[in-house]
Every structure is written in structure tokens, then in C-alpha cells.
Amino acid sequence: MANAEHTGRPGEAFGAAAAVGTAGARQRAARLGLWLVAAILAVRQMAVILSTPRGERLTDLETWVGPDGVLHVEGSLYDSTRFTGTPFGGLVLKPLTRSAEQALGWGWTFGTLLLVVVLGLVAARALPKPVSRRSSLFAAPVAICLLMLSLPVRNAFWLGQTSIIPVLLVLLGCFAVRGERAGGALIGVAAAFQPTVLLFAPLLWFTGRRHAAASLGATFAACTALAWAAMPHDSYTYWVHHMAGVGLGGRADDLANQSLHGALLRLGLSGPLEIAVFLVLGAGIATLGLRRAVRHAHDGQLLLAVAITGCAAIVVSPTAWQHQLLWVLLAVVGRVGKRASDRLVWPVAVVVVMTLPAKMILPNMAALHPLRDNVVLLAAIAAATVVPFLSRTSPYYRSPIPTQYAPPVPARWQRIPLLPFLRRVLGRPNLLLELLLIRVTYAAYSQVRLAATGGTISGGRERAEHHGEQILSLERILHLDIERWANHAVVKIDWLRQFFDFYYTSFHFVVPLTVLGVLYWRRPVDYRWGRSTLGLTTLLALVGFWAYPLAPPRLMPDHGIVDTVHGVQDFSQPDYGTLTALTNQYAAMPSLHFGWSLWCGVVIAIVAPKGWMKALGLLHPFFTLSAIVATGNHWVLDAVGGAMVVGAGFGLAYVFQGPRARTATAGAVGAEREPEPAPSAVVSRPGSGLPPRT
């Protein structure tokens, strides 16, 4: 009412209140949705584990505490090298051997779930201040969802491992417990479970928490001494004979070991040379990582400092199995990049590395195997040493260079676009992020396409051939059944057959990637528009592959079609070169060979500045149609299906984002203006014991 009296326009006050109420309702709905997703992921994780037969789930836990487990039988814990924990860990786990296996499975799985939830809540509360209201509302459910999806947590659930406990104890000691000594004691217990956690002692010491560092060391020594008194032979075996657990568990050069030691062994180094290189590189990475962690802790980003220290601990550990790599996921809180458009690169990269298998991130090429085999280790090294995390004193920390948007183009219909927040961006997107997303999307596309026939190229053959007969019958009715005629006509002319074979195998990827590359460099606004339409087209095609598996003409043995590309095939064991085990050969309807080529032709015809360029672009779908029919790889109606999904892709992009923006000049790129440096502000240094810095 005061606002209404002051302005004399009461409608404005009520309108503003309504807008605030609507925004609040949307945030509550989004938060509720995220919590629902987290609950679904948790229930699904438990259901998968508990529905798996005994002997295939909680395998490490069964190895430890089952009827014949190493914690149950007489003798040393380390006689079989199957137990990789510390003697203190064995001492804590021994009482569990009295529990029934089934009850232990339920109790252990549910207990692990509770630990993950607590870990997500503590990590969300530890975000560096100040935190916006939106971030505070969404941080906890997002953190829990990411943890549930991460490979370390899924691996810990599946194996029945204890690797979540040390991470949780460190976070509780740093952020949830009052008093330095109590916090240090919790971290000391974590070090008793996982000795590389001792790397947190210098972090505490050099950030002014010296009582916590001393408590950490004393607690670790007390727990280790207790285990030594209770199990002297086991303690000697672990600490002296195995040099703090070296050699326990699987082979050190196994891909699951993402430590520097494992990577050097995989690269062919061994013996004294490998040990020397490991010690020198490990010491350098640990030193640099601790210096960066101390700097960020003084800057008030203690959670990032903890993550960096944990990443350094992964690198210097002799063995860092997959369930022990959660520290890398915590590094997602670091902010990188001056531009708003670059802010997603680091968090997306971390989430992708920690939630997807390495084979989905990098292609299966021999030259990339060293990167693919050590992708998590490389992420940990990058976080500890080279990623340029922003300081909170930087003017870009809270106010990055804003993104420039093209002015919206009016649509014919009032409610278009349906998603107005997906505005057309003027600047180029980050190239690293684009390449990463394109690679992951294509890997997911390949997996879904293969899964449509049960995971094998021969799966669903009978159904696919039945659909092929349906398509051929329909083409005969429509007088479109020209596949056999075109195929035999081309086979008789060598140069024409070679041309179509080359066109079919080479231009399918080259032309779309070239078009995307040119748009990215010369017309960024059109690049985003084209990428969206291509993505929607491919998504719709996947639905077609799944719903209607179709045998192409070359895989219909009764119709005499010659496979000009791969030669005569054994239909019980077909051979399509290196893609035999990776591609669903019954993904013919709709034809993405023709669909992607038609997309290229339409995009070129729309954005090309000259008429001859437009005409040349439209020739590509014509040649592609001729190639897919002449080589026996598609029916004519497959091309019709490809054209339909392309049209639907462009239509959905129009409905979601509105008409294509016409402001796509190169001059708009780089027009972003840097913000003025923020005035000097007081930066607190929580837990450092040092006064605030201005």
C-alpha cells in the first residue's frame, strides 16, 4: 500500500508482487523437481544393487566379511592381497562379520545411501560465500544428484566399498564440526582409513589451523597404534612389507587405478626408473597443489581448497581405484573463465569425466589411448596444478563478461517461442565445450542406436527383415521400388560404383562437420540455430530406430541387392569393418545419411550469400540420395523418413526458440564489454585463523 500511495499507481505494486510470487513458485517447483529426481536416483540405485543375485553384488564386501572373507578367517588380512584397507579399517569392519549376509547387504546399501545424502548436504553448505538464494535452494539436490550419477559412488555401491567415509569425514571436519581439534580428529580418522588424507595436514597448518593439523596427526597416530596393538602382524605386513598398502588389490597397471603410479606403468615404465619418476612428479604435483589450495583457502574458497588437496592425494597415491576418486567431483565448485559463456566449460568437463565411461568421452583411436586410459587422472592433475580458478577478489568472479544476445525476431503466432529463455547468443560458444558435448552426444547416440536391437548387430534380424518386406510392398504400390534397378545399373560401371561408394563412406560426416565449422567461425548465431536443428533431427531419428528397426536392401538376401561398399555378406555373421560391433545395421528408417545431407543443403541454401553456393549445397542431398540407393544401403522411403525428421527438427527449433535470428554479423562477435572492477570488498577467510583481508 505504501508503494501504491507513493507512486499513485497501485496496479504496479500488485503487478510486481504477482511477478515475485510467480518467480518464487517456479523456484519452489524446480527445487521440488530436483529433490524428486534425487529420490528416484537413490531408489533406482538401491533397487539395482539389491535385485542383483548374491555373488554379483557387494563383491568387495563379501570378500571381506562373508563366510570365507578375509576379516572372518584366521590369519593375516593381507595373505591373499584381496583386502586393500588399512589395519585400522579391518579392525573397524571385523564386528560386521557377525551379521547375516542378507541383512548386511540391505544395511550396508542403505547406510551408504545415507552417507551420500549427508555428503551432498555438507558440500552444498560449504559453498563459498556469498551464495545467491537460487544457489542455496538448488545446491543440495543438485549435489546429491551428481553424487548418485558419479562413477565413484556407483562403484562404491556396487562393490560395497568404504571410500565415501574418508571424504565425508574430511568435509565434516572442515565445515560441520565446531572447534579445530574436533575437526582435525575427524580428518585424522579419515587418514587412518585412507593414508593419503594426511596431505590435508599441511593444508590445515599453512592456513592457520595448526591445532587442527596437530589433532589430525595425533588422531591418525592413535588409530594406527590401536590397530598395531590389536593386530601387530597385520600392521607390520601393511605398513612395512607392503609399504602402506602398495601391491594390494588388483594389478597396479589396471585401468581402474587412476593414480600417477598406474599411469606410468601403463606407459611402459617399470623398476627404479618408474619409482624415481613417480616420486619426482608426485612431489612436484603435491607441492604445487598444496600451494594453490592454501591460496584458495585464504581467499575464502575452502571447499575448492579441499577438492584440490584431494586431487593431489589421488595423484600421489600408489593406487587410486575408481571408488576413491570423489575428490575430482568436488572440484566442480571452482569458477573458471572471464566470460559468462565460458563458465560452463569446467563444471561440464568435470561432470562428464566423473559420470561417463572414458570410451564415451574420447573416440577409440590408438593415438588417444593414453588420454582415454587416464582421463580421470588428467582431470585430477589439471585441478591440482593448472586450471585457472578465479579468486573471489577478481571482478569476474561474480560478474563475468556478459553474453550478448541477438534481438528477437517476431513470430507469426503469439505463443512462439515456447521457451523464450533460449535466446539467440551472438558470440561464439566455447569450442572445448562444444567438442566435448558433440563427442558425448554422438557416443550416446551410437549406444542408443545399437541398443535398439538388443546390443548386437544381428539382434532383431527377423523383425527388421519383416519391416523391410513391408517397405518394399509399399514402394511397389507407390511405384518407387527402384533400388534393385539402380544398384545393378551402378555395379556395371566401375567408376560410377567407386564414386558412389566413396561418397557414401566419406561425405556423411565431413560435410555436416564442415558446415558446422564454417557457421561457428563466420556466423555464430546461425551456428547455434543449425546445431539445435541438427540435434533435434537426430533425436527424432533415434526414436525411429528404436520403434521401427528396418533391414536395408543389402541385408535382404532374397532380393539380389549387391552391397557395393562391403561386398557379399554372410547374413549370420556380417562384417562391416571396424564398425561391425558398434553400429546397429538395422537403423535404416529414417535415413540419417539423407537427413543430415538435407540439413546441410537447407542450411547452406538459407545462409549462403551467393546463388551458386546455394545451388551447390542443394546438390549434396541429391548425390547422397543417389548414393544410398545405388549402394543398396537404404530404401527410397528411408530418405522420405529422413526428410520428415529434418522438417520436424527445423519446426521444433522454431517452436522452442522462435524464428532464426538475422543478426549474425562477424562484427557482433567479441563485442562483449569487460565489466568495471568491483570496489574493494572485505574477503573473509573462514577457518584460516587470519584476519579478514580488504
C-alpha angles and dihedrals in degrees: 000000000000090000090048092051092046097050099031088224109097092177090070093056094049091044092052091047090050091050091050090048092050092050091049091050091051092050092049091049092049092048091049089049092052092050089049090052090049090051092049091050091049094049091046092050092052093044093052093050098044095043092056114098119256113271092037099064132055087013096164091047091050089049089055107038106014122112090278097028124138091247092053105047127072120262134047123337089226102049091105096030087229093117110072100175128101122268087254089056090051091049091053094045097046095084089059090068089079092063123093113257096237094048089046090053093054094040094046094047094047091044091051089051091054090049091053091050092049090047091053092048093049092047091050092052091048096063111129113265140279096053121183119237091248092053092047091052097047102032098085100049092041091051092050092047092051091048092050091050096044119106095230092057094043089049092049090051093048097046097036091238129168097220094115092062098068092047091049093047091052092050092046090049092050102039115012108041123077117227128039095245094053091048092048090049091056091050089048090056088050089053089051087059095040114019096201087070084079084083086079091067094077090044090057093042096051093045091058098259094118095148088056091049091050091047090050092054094044094049093048091049092048094049092046091048091049091053090045091053093047097040109019096163094049091046091052091048093050102040101032111020095038095030096233096331101316110158097021120126123010128351112304091228093055115124090241090067102084097179127114089251091057093047093052091051091050089051090058102259117134143157124022093340092058092046092050093048091046093051095046096045093040092052092048094048092045092050094047092044093052092049090053092045092051091049093052092045090055087049091059096256097116095153090056089047090053091049093050091050091048090051090052089050090055091053097049096042114104089225126020108176122197095262090057098058102088092115090076091059091054089059087072088090093071116104118225131180137039095234123072089227090060097051095090096053098084099039092045091049091050094047092048093049093047099044106036132059114256092243089066092052100049128029121251097261123140092228090057098046094097089055095042094047093052103032096126092046090051090050090052092048091048092051092048099045121011115019105110100228112189122245117234087238090063114104087225095057095085099010112044121181102286124244117250117228130202115241111263119257114228114248128215094240124060099229095048120139100044091191104041093170088071092082125176109263118215100203127073115266118240107282095215091053092047093051091047094050093044091052094047092045092051091048090052089047091053092048094049091045091052093044090057089081098039098276098296133087090234095048114116093012095145093050092045092051090048089054089048090058089050092053092047092050091051092048091052090054090050092041091239098120096118098129098102093044093049093044095051093043091055094043090061093057110063099196092048092048091049091048094052092043090053093045092050096049100038113033098050093083103016098063099046091046090048092050091049091048094051092046091048092053102036107023111025095173091053089045092062091045092049093045091052094050092047092049093050090047092053092046091053090048090055089057088054093049090051098045100039116028106191132190112227119230093262090060094051100091096189096061102061098236113160117222097225094183103047102018129229110345136214098229093207092052109019120191120209099164121251092347094060095105097032107052133066102231090197095062093106102123113097102021110229088184087067095030095057091044091051089049088054092049094049093047093048091047090052102043105027111107098213132057096231089055091053091049092048090050092053091052090066096070089044093055091042092053090050091048098049092049097041094049092050094243100120144021119238090248089057087066089050088054090049091052090050094054090046090053090046090050093054090044094052091048088053092048095046101039105016127233121344112276113246097202099092104132121144089234090069090061112092092014090123113124122221115239122245113262111267117247116265109281134189110262114200121212105209115207094002096106088225127117120259115278121226 
